[in-house]
């Protein structure tokens, strides 16, 4: 199979979300030294949270 360059664009949908001003500042400070947008950081943080949530079965342990 030949090498194929694939777009890294994902299907997206706009959502409006309100952040506390202090949290926006913390996020902006955290991403200053990284090549990531605010939205990219939020997406990664949400994916991480979902992957690392305790399942309902683990809560009683």
PDB file with SEQRES, HELIX, SHEET and CRYST1 records, atoms N, CA, C and O in Angstrom:
SEQRES   1 A   61  UNK UNK UNK UNK UNK UNK UNK UNK UNK UNK UNK UNK UNK          
SEQRES   2 A   61  UNK UNK UNK UNK UNK UNK UNK UNK UNK UNK UNK UNK UNK          
SEQRES   3 A   61  UNK UNK UNK UNK UNK UNK UNK UNK UNK UNK UNK UNK UNK          
SEQRES   4 A   61  UNK UNK UNK UNK UNK UNK UNK UNK UNK UNK UNK UNK UNK          
SEQRES   5 A   61  UNK UNK UNK UNK UNK UNK UNK UNK UNK                          
HELIX    1 AA1 UNK A   21  UNK A   31  1                                  11    
HELIX    2 AA2 UNK A   38  UNK A   51  1                                  14    
HELIX    3 AA3 UNK A   56  UNK A   58  5                                   3    
CRYST1    1.000    1.000    1.000  90.00  90.00  90.00 P 1           1          
ATOM      1  N   UNK A   1       0.852  -1.178   0.000  1.00  0.00           N  
ATOM      2  CA  UNK A   1       0.000   0.000   0.000  1.00  0.00           C  
ATOM      3  C   UNK A   1       0.894   1.236   0.000  1.00  0.00           C  
ATOM      4  O   UNK A   1       1.876   1.304   0.738  1.00  0.00           O  
ATOM      5  N   UNK A   2       0.547   2.198  -0.825  1.00  0.00           N  
ATOM      6  CA  UNK A   2       1.317   3.432  -0.930  1.00  0.00           C  
ATOM      7  C   UNK A   2       1.055   4.334   0.264  1.00  0.00           C  
ATOM      8  O   UNK A   2      -0.005   4.288   0.888  1.00  0.00           O  
ATOM      9  N   UNK A   3       2.054   5.157   0.562  1.00  0.00           N  
ATOM     10  CA  UNK A   3       1.923   6.141   1.638  1.00  0.00           C  
ATOM     11  C   UNK A   3       0.843   7.138   1.283  1.00  0.00           C  
ATOM     12  O   UNK A   3       0.812   7.653   0.165  1.00  0.00           O  
ATOM     13  N   UNK A   4      -0.042   7.414   2.222  1.00  0.00           N  
ATOM     14  CA  UNK A   4      -1.103   8.389   2.015  1.00  0.00           C  
ATOM     15  C   UNK A   4      -1.061   9.422   3.125  1.00  0.00           C  
ATOM     16  O   UNK A   4      -1.006   9.078   4.305  1.00  0.00           O  
ATOM     17  N   UNK A   5      -1.086  10.672   2.744  1.00  0.00           N  
ATOM     18  CA  UNK A   5      -1.163  11.749   3.737  1.00  0.00           C  
ATOM     19  C   UNK A   5      -2.629  11.976   4.042  1.00  0.00           C  
ATOM     20  O   UNK A   5      -3.430  12.226   3.142  1.00  0.00           O  
ATOM     21  N   UNK A   6      -2.973  11.889   5.311  1.00  0.00           N  
ATOM     22  CA  UNK A   6      -4.359  12.058   5.736  1.00  0.00           C  
ATOM     23  C   UNK A   6      -4.504  13.351   6.514  1.00  0.00           C  
ATOM     24  O   UNK A   6      -3.636  13.725   7.302  1.00  0.00           O  
ATOM     25  N   UNK A   7      -5.597  14.013   6.281  1.00  0.00           N  
ATOM     26  CA  UNK A   7      -5.903  15.227   7.023  1.00  0.00           C  
ATOM     27  C   UNK A   7      -6.121  14.880   8.490  1.00  0.00           C  
ATOM     28  O   UNK A   7      -6.733  13.858   8.802  1.00  0.00           O  
ATOM     29  N   UNK A   8      -5.635  15.705   9.370  1.00  0.00           N  
ATOM     30  CA  UNK A   8      -5.878  15.467  10.791  1.00  0.00           C  
ATOM     31  C   UNK A   8      -7.112  16.222  11.259  1.00  0.00           C  
ATOM     32  O   UNK A   8      -7.385  16.300  12.457  1.00  0.00           O  
ATOM     33  N   UNK A   9      -7.846  16.770  10.321  1.00  0.00           N  
ATOM     34  CA  UNK A   9      -9.070  17.485  10.677  1.00  0.00           C  
ATOM     35  C   UNK A   9     -10.139  16.478  11.072  1.00  0.00           C  
ATOM     36  O   UNK A   9     -10.334  15.454  10.418  1.00  0.00           O  
ATOM     37  N   UNK A  10     -10.802  16.791  12.126  1.00  0.00           N  
ATOM     38  CA  UNK A  10     -11.892  15.962  12.608  1.00  0.00           C  
ATOM     39  C   UNK A  10     -13.185  16.734  12.409  1.00  0.00           C  
ATOM     40  O   UNK A  10     -13.201  17.964  12.385  1.00  0.00           O  
ATOM     41  N   UNK A  11     -14.252  15.993  12.267  1.00  0.00           N  
ATOM     42  CA  UNK A  11     -15.545  16.654  12.196  1.00  0.00           C  
ATOM     43  C   UNK A  11     -15.767  17.369  13.524  1.00  0.00           C  
ATOM     44  O   UNK A  11     -15.575  16.791  14.594  1.00  0.00           O  
ATOM     45  N   UNK A  12     -16.163  18.599  13.445  1.00  0.00           N  
ATOM     46  CA  UNK A  12     -16.352  19.377  14.668  1.00  0.00           C  
ATOM     47  C   UNK A  12     -17.717  20.050  14.664  1.00  0.00           C  
ATOM     48  O   UNK A  12     -18.393  20.144  13.639  1.00  0.00           O  
ATOM     49  N   UNK A  13     -18.086  20.504  15.828  1.00  0.00           N  
ATOM     50  CA  UNK A  13     -19.330  21.252  16.013  1.00  0.00           C  
ATOM     51  C   UNK A  13     -19.043  22.338  17.040  1.00  0.00           C  
ATOM     52  O   UNK A  13     -18.364  22.090  18.037  1.00  0.00           O  
ATOM     53  N   UNK A  14     -19.548  23.515  16.805  1.00  0.00           N  
ATOM     54  CA  UNK A  14     -19.356  24.606  17.748  1.00  0.00           C  
ATOM     55  C   UNK A  14     -20.272  24.444  18.951  1.00  0.00           C  
ATOM     56  O   UNK A  14     -21.449  24.111  18.811  1.00  0.00           O  
ATOM     57  N   UNK A  15     -19.719  24.681  20.133  1.00  0.00           N  
ATOM     58  CA  UNK A  15     -20.472  24.716  21.379  1.00  0.00           C  
ATOM     59  C   UNK A  15     -20.043  25.978  22.126  1.00  0.00           C  
ATOM     60  O   UNK A  15     -18.867  26.345  22.126  1.00  0.00           O  
ATOM     61  N   UNK A  16     -20.987  26.617  22.745  1.00  0.00           N  
ATOM     62  CA  UNK A  16     -20.667  27.779  23.560  1.00  0.00           C  
ATOM     63  C   UNK A  16     -20.572  27.319  24.999  1.00  0.00           C  
ATOM     64  O   UNK A  16     -21.464  26.644  25.514  1.00  0.00           O  
ATOM     65  N   UNK A  17     -19.483  27.693  25.634  1.00  0.00           N  
ATOM     66  CA  UNK A  17     -19.275  27.305  27.028  1.00  0.00           C  
ATOM     67  C   UNK A  17     -18.698  28.502  27.776  1.00  0.00           C  
ATOM     68  O   UNK A  17     -17.888  29.254  27.234  1.00  0.00           O  
ATOM     69  N   UNK A  18     -19.112  28.665  28.985  1.00  0.00           N  
ATOM     70  CA  UNK A  18     -18.604  29.770  29.812  1.00  0.00           C  
ATOM     71  C   UNK A  18     -17.576  29.222  30.799  1.00  0.00           C  
ATOM     72  O   UNK A  18     -17.805  28.216  31.470  1.00  0.00           O  
ATOM     73  N   UNK A  19     -16.452  29.904  30.867  1.00  0.00           N  
ATOM     74  CA  UNK A  19     -15.388  29.548  31.790  1.00  0.00           C  
ATOM     75  C   UNK A  19     -15.224  30.662  32.814  1.00  0.00           C  
ATOM     76  O   UNK A  19     -15.367  31.836  32.473  1.00  0.00           O  
ATOM     77  N   UNK A  20     -14.929  30.319  34.055  1.00  0.00           N  
ATOM     78  CA  UNK A  20     -14.571  31.365  35.013  1.00  0.00           C  
ATOM     79  C   UNK A  20     -13.312  32.087  34.514  1.00  0.00           C  
ATOM     80  O   UNK A  20     -12.401  31.457  33.978  1.00  0.00           O  
ATOM     81  N   UNK A  21     -13.272  33.389  34.692  1.00  0.00           N  
ATOM     82  CA  UNK A  21     -12.150  34.194  34.210  1.00  0.00           C  
ATOM     83  C   UNK A  21     -10.824  33.672  34.762  1.00  0.00           C  
ATOM     84  O   UNK A  21      -9.827  33.638  34.041  1.00  0.00           O  
ATOM     85  N   UNK A  22     -10.803  33.266  36.026  1.00  0.00           N  
ATOM     86  CA  UNK A  22      -9.552  32.779  36.619  1.00  0.00           C  
ATOM     87  C   UNK A  22      -9.090  31.484  35.944  1.00  0.00           C  
ATOM     88  O   UNK A  22      -7.888  31.260  35.802  1.00  0.00           O  
ATOM     89  N   UNK A  23     -10.024  30.637  35.529  1.00  0.00           N  
ATOM     90  CA  UNK A  23      -9.657  29.391  34.849  1.00  0.00           C  
ATOM     91  C   UNK A  23      -9.099  29.678  33.461  1.00  0.00           C  
ATOM     92  O   UNK A  23      -8.152  29.024  33.025  1.00  0.00           O  
ATOM     93  N   UNK A  24      -9.680  30.652  32.766  1.00  0.00           N  
ATOM     94  CA  UNK A  24      -9.145  31.036  31.456  1.00  0.00           C  
ATOM     95  C   UNK A  24      -7.698  31.474  31.599  1.00  0.00           C  
ATOM     96  O   UNK A  24      -6.849  31.090  30.795  1.00  0.00           O  
ATOM     97  N   UNK A  25      -7.416  32.270  32.607  1.00  0.00           N  
ATOM     98  CA  UNK A  25      -6.046  32.720  32.845  1.00  0.00           C  
ATOM     99  C   UNK A  25      -5.102  31.572  33.126  1.00  0.00           C  
ATOM    100  O   UNK A  25      -3.974  31.554  32.632  1.00  0.00           O  
ATOM    101  N   UNK A  26      -5.556  30.614  33.917  1.00  0.00           N  
ATOM    102  CA  UNK A  26      -4.709  29.453  34.230  1.00  0.00           C  
ATOM    103  C   UNK A  26      -4.434  28.624  32.979  1.00  0.00           C  
ATOM    104  O   UNK A  26      -3.312  28.162  32.770  1.00  0.00           O  
ATOM    105  N   UNK A  27      -5.446  28.439  32.156  1.00  0.00           N  
ATOM    106  CA  UNK A  27      -5.261  27.670  30.925  1.00  0.00           C  
ATOM    107  C   UNK A  27      -4.313  28.408  29.980  1.00  0.00           C  
ATOM    108  O   UNK A  27      -3.404  27.800  29.415  1.00  0.00           O  
ATOM    109  N   UNK A  28      -4.518  29.695  29.811  1.00  0.00           N  
ATOM    110  CA  UNK A  28      -3.656  30.473  28.923  1.00  0.00           C  
ATOM    111  C   UNK A  28      -2.206  30.450  29.393  1.00  0.00           C  
ATOM    112  O   UNK A  28      -1.291  30.385  28.572  1.00  0.00           O  
ATOM    113  N   UNK A  29      -1.987  30.503  30.706  1.00  0.00           N  
ATOM    114  CA  UNK A  29      -0.621  30.397  31.230  1.00  0.00           C  
ATOM    115  C   UNK A  29      -0.037  29.015  30.980  1.00  0.00           C  
ATOM    116  O   UNK A  29       1.150  28.891  30.680  1.00  0.00           O  
ATOM    117  N   UNK A  30      -0.852  27.981  31.101  1.00  0.00           N  
ATOM    118  CA  UNK A  30      -0.381  26.610  30.920  1.00  0.00           C  
ATOM    119  C   UNK A  30       0.011  26.320  29.469  1.00  0.00           C  
ATOM    120  O   UNK A  30       0.916  25.524  29.222  1.00  0.00           O  
ATOM    121  N   UNK A  31      -0.662  26.959  28.511  1.00  0.00           N  
ATOM    122  CA  UNK A  31      -0.393  26.641  27.103  1.00  0.00           C  
ATOM    123  C   UNK A  31       0.612  27.586  26.450  1.00  0.00           C  
ATOM    124  O   UNK A  31       0.961  27.393  25.285  1.00  0.00           O  
ATOM    125  N   UNK A  32       1.082  28.600  27.169  1.00  0.00           N  
ATOM    126  CA  UNK A  32       2.024  29.575  26.596  1.00  0.00           C  
ATOM    127  C   UNK A  32       3.234  28.908  25.947  1.00  0.00           C  
ATOM    128  O   UNK A  32       3.627  29.282  24.842  1.00  0.00           O  
ATOM    129  N   UNK A  33       3.809  27.958  26.600  1.00  0.00           N  
ATOM    130  CA  UNK A  33       5.041  27.334  26.129  1.00  0.00           C  
ATOM    131  C   UNK A  33       4.794  26.107  25.245  1.00  0.00           C  
ATOM    132  O   UNK A  33       5.733  25.382  24.915  1.00  0.00           O  
ATOM    133  N   UNK A  34       3.553  25.876  24.868  1.00  0.00           N  
ATOM    134  CA  UNK A  34       3.215  24.702  24.072  1.00  0.00           C  
ATOM    135  C   UNK A  34       2.536  25.148  22.781  1.00  0.00           C  
ATOM    136  O   UNK A  34       1.878  26.187  22.734  1.00  0.00           O  
ATOM    137  N   UNK A  35       2.705  24.363  21.764  1.00  0.00           N  
ATOM    138  CA  UNK A  35       2.092  24.679  20.470  1.00  0.00           C  
ATOM    139  C   UNK A  35       0.679  24.100  20.441  1.00  0.00           C  
ATOM    140  O   UNK A  35       0.407  23.138  19.723  1.00  0.00           O  
ATOM    141  N   UNK A  36      -0.212  24.694  21.224  1.00  0.00           N  
ATOM    142  CA  UNK A  36      -1.589  24.220  21.302  1.00  0.00           C  
ATOM    143  C   UNK A  36      -2.511  25.424  21.490  1.00  0.00           C  
ATOM    144  O   UNK A  36      -2.173  26.386  22.180  1.00  0.00           O  
ATOM    145  N   UNK A  37      -3.665  25.347  20.870  1.00  0.00           N  
ATOM    146  CA  UNK A  37      -4.647  26.414  21.035  1.00  0.00           C  
ATOM    147  C   UNK A  37      -5.457  26.181  22.299  1.00  0.00           C  
ATOM    148  O   UNK A  37      -5.402  25.108  22.901  1.00  0.00           O  
ATOM    149  N   UNK A  38      -6.205  27.193  22.688  1.00  0.00           N  
ATOM    150  CA  UNK A  38      -7.088  27.067  23.842  1.00  0.00           C  
ATOM    151  C   UNK A  38      -8.065  25.920  23.610  1.00  0.00           C  
ATOM    152  O   UNK A  38      -8.260  25.076  24.483  1.00  0.00           O  
ATOM    153  N   UNK A  39      -8.677  25.896  22.426  1.00  0.00           N  
ATOM    154  CA  UNK A  39      -9.629  24.823  22.110  1.00  0.00           C  
ATOM    155  C   UNK A  39      -8.957  23.461  22.123  1.00  0.00           C  
ATOM    156  O   UNK A  39      -9.517  22.490  22.631  1.00  0.00           O  
ATOM    157  N   UNK A  40      -7.747  23.390  21.561  1.00  0.00           N  
ATOM    158  CA  UNK A  40      -7.019  22.121  21.547  1.00  0.00           C  
ATOM    159  C   UNK A  40      -6.748  21.612  22.949  1.00  0.00           C  
ATOM    160  O   UNK A  40      -6.865  20.417  23.219  1.00  0.00           O  
ATOM    161  N   UNK A  41      -6.385  22.526  23.844  1.00  0.00           N  
ATOM    162  CA  UNK A  41      -6.140  22.147  25.234  1.00  0.00           C  
ATOM    163  C   UNK A  41      -7.414  21.628  25.890  1.00  0.00           C  
ATOM    164  O   UNK A  41      -7.397  20.603  26.572  1.00  0.00           O  
ATOM    165  N   UNK A  42      -8.521  22.343  25.678  1.00  0.00           N  
ATOM    166  CA  UNK A  42      -9.791  21.946  26.289  1.00  0.00           C  
ATOM    167  C   UNK A  42     -10.217  20.571  25.780  1.00  0.00           C  
ATOM    168  O   UNK A  42     -10.683  19.738  26.557  1.00  0.00           O  
ATOM    169  N   UNK A  43     -10.059  20.332  24.485  1.00  0.00           N  
ATOM    170  CA  UNK A  43     -10.402  19.028  23.913  1.00  0.00           C  
ATOM    171  C   UNK A  43      -9.548  17.933  24.537  1.00  0.00           C  
ATOM    172  O   UNK A  43     -10.066  16.889  24.934  1.00  0.00           O  
ATOM    173  N   UNK A  44      -8.234  18.168  24.627  1.00  0.00           N  
ATOM    174  CA  UNK A  44      -7.345  17.169  25.236  1.00  0.00           C  
ATOM    175  C   UNK A  44      -7.694  16.933  26.698  1.00  0.00           C  
ATOM    176  O   UNK A  44      -7.676  15.793  27.162  1.00  0.00           O  
ATOM    177  N   UNK A  45      -8.011  17.991  27.424  1.00  0.00           N  
ATOM    178  CA  UNK A  45      -8.362  17.853  28.836  1.00  0.00           C  
ATOM    179  C   UNK A  45      -9.653  17.051  29.002  1.00  0.00           C  
ATOM    180  O   UNK A  45      -9.762  16.216  29.900  1.00  0.00           O  
ATOM    181  N   UNK A  46     -10.622  17.308  28.135  1.00  0.00           N  
ATOM    182  CA  UNK A  46     -11.891  16.557  28.200  1.00  0.00           C  
ATOM    183  C   UNK A  46     -11.669  15.091  27.857  1.00  0.00           C  
ATOM    184  O   UNK A  46     -12.216  14.212  28.523  1.00  0.00           O  
ATOM    185  N   UNK A  47     -10.870  14.813  26.820  1.00  0.00           N  
ATOM    186  CA  UNK A  47     -10.574  13.432  26.454  1.00  0.00           C  
ATOM    187  C   UNK A  47      -9.869  12.708  27.600  1.00  0.00           C  
ATOM    188  O   UNK A  47     -10.182  11.559  27.908  1.00  0.00           O  
ATOM    189  N   UNK A  48      -8.908  13.400  28.228  1.00  0.00           N  
ATOM    190  CA  UNK A  48      -8.194  12.803  29.360  1.00  0.00           C  
ATOM    191  C   UNK A  48      -9.152  12.505  30.506  1.00  0.00           C  
ATOM    192  O   UNK A  48      -9.098  11.433  31.109  1.00  0.00           O  
ATOM    193  N   UNK A  49     -10.024  13.454  30.801  1.00  0.00           N  
ATOM    194  CA  UNK A  49     -10.984  13.265  31.901  1.00  0.00           C  
ATOM    195  C   UNK A  49     -11.895  12.075  31.617  1.00  0.00           C  
ATOM    196  O   UNK A  49     -12.143  11.258  32.504  1.00  0.00           O  
ATOM    197  N   UNK A  50     -12.390  11.971  30.396  1.00  0.00           N  
ATOM    198  CA  UNK A  50     -13.286  10.863  30.050  1.00  0.00           C  
ATOM    199  C   UNK A  50     -12.581   9.517  30.125  1.00  0.00           C  
ATOM    200  O   UNK A  50     -13.162   8.532  30.581  1.00  0.00           O  
ATOM    201  N   UNK A  51     -11.320   9.471  29.675  1.00  0.00           N  
ATOM    202  CA  UNK A  51     -10.556   8.222  29.698  1.00  0.00           C  
ATOM    203  C   UNK A  51     -10.184   7.794  31.108  1.00  0.00           C  
ATOM    204  O   UNK A  51      -9.944   6.613  31.357  1.00  0.00           O  
ATOM    205  N   UNK A  52     -10.135   8.744  32.031  1.00  0.00           N  
ATOM    206  CA  UNK A  52      -9.655   8.449  33.378  1.00  0.00           C  
ATOM    207  C   UNK A  52     -10.730   8.543  34.451  1.00  0.00           C  
ATOM    208  O   UNK A  52     -10.423   8.547  35.643  1.00  0.00           O  
ATOM    209  N   UNK A  53     -11.984   8.619  34.033  1.00  0.00           N  
ATOM    210  CA  UNK A  53     -13.086   8.651  35.005  1.00  0.00           C  
ATOM    211  C   UNK A  53     -13.255   7.278  35.627  1.00  0.00           C  
ATOM    212  O   UNK A  53     -13.074   6.257  34.965  1.00  0.00           O  
ATOM    213  N   UNK A  54     -13.598   7.263  36.891  1.00  0.00           N  
ATOM    214  CA  UNK A  54     -13.949   6.014  37.532  1.00  0.00           C  
ATOM    215  C   UNK A  54     -15.277   5.541  36.971  1.00  0.00           C  
ATOM    216  O   UNK A  54     -16.206   6.329  36.787  1.00  0.00           O  
ATOM    217  N   UNK A  55     -15.356   4.250  36.701  1.00  0.00           N  
ATOM    218  CA  UNK A  55     -16.637   3.728  36.260  1.00  0.00           C  
ATOM    219  C   UNK A  55     -17.565   3.620  37.460  1.00  0.00           C  
ATOM    220  O   UNK A  55     -17.084   3.595  38.592  1.00  0.00           O  
ATOM    221  N   UNK A  56     -18.864   3.556  37.257  1.00  0.00           N  
ATOM    222  CA  UNK A  56     -19.794   3.464  38.387  1.00  0.00           C  
ATOM    223  C   UNK A  56     -19.504   2.259  39.284  1.00  0.00           C  
ATOM    224  O   UNK A  56     -19.774   2.312  40.484  1.00  0.00           O  
ATOM    225  N   UNK A  57     -18.965   1.185  38.733  1.00  0.00           N  
ATOM    226  CA  UNK A  57     -18.653  -0.010  39.509  1.00  0.00           C  
ATOM    227  C   UNK A  57     -17.471   0.194  40.449  1.00  0.00           C  
ATOM    228  O   UNK A  57     -17.359  -0.490  41.467  1.00  0.00           O  
ATOM    229  N   UNK A  58     -16.583   1.141  40.108  1.00  0.00           N  
ATOM    230  CA  UNK A  58     -15.381   1.364  40.903  1.00  0.00           C  
ATOM    231  C   UNK A  58     -15.611   2.320  42.070  1.00  0.00           C  
ATOM    232  O   UNK A  58     -14.765   2.416  42.959  1.00  0.00           O  
ATOM    233  N   UNK A  59     -16.717   3.014  42.080  1.00  0.00           N  
ATOM    234  CA  UNK A  59     -16.961   4.011  43.138  1.00  0.00           C  
ATOM    235  C   UNK A  59     -17.029   3.404  44.528  1.00  0.00           C  
ATOM    236  O   UNK A  59     -16.623   4.046  45.497  1.00  0.00           O  
ATOM    237  N   UNK A  60     -17.525   2.198  44.648  1.00  0.00           N  
ATOM    238  CA  UNK A  60     -17.653   1.564  45.960  1.00  0.00           C  
ATOM    239  C   UNK A  60     -16.378   0.916  46.447  1.00  0.00           C  
ATOM    240  O   UNK A  60     -16.337   0.427  47.576  1.00  0.00           O  
ATOM    241  N   UNK A  61     -15.334   0.896  45.632  1.00  0.00           N  
ATOM    242  CA  UNK A  61     -14.076   0.245  46.031  1.00  0.00           C  
ATOM    243  C   UNK A  61     -13.206   1.116  46.876  1.00  0.00           C  
ATOM    244  O   UNK A  61     -12.121   0.699  47.282  1.00  0.00           O  
TER     245      UNK A  61                                                      
END                                                                             
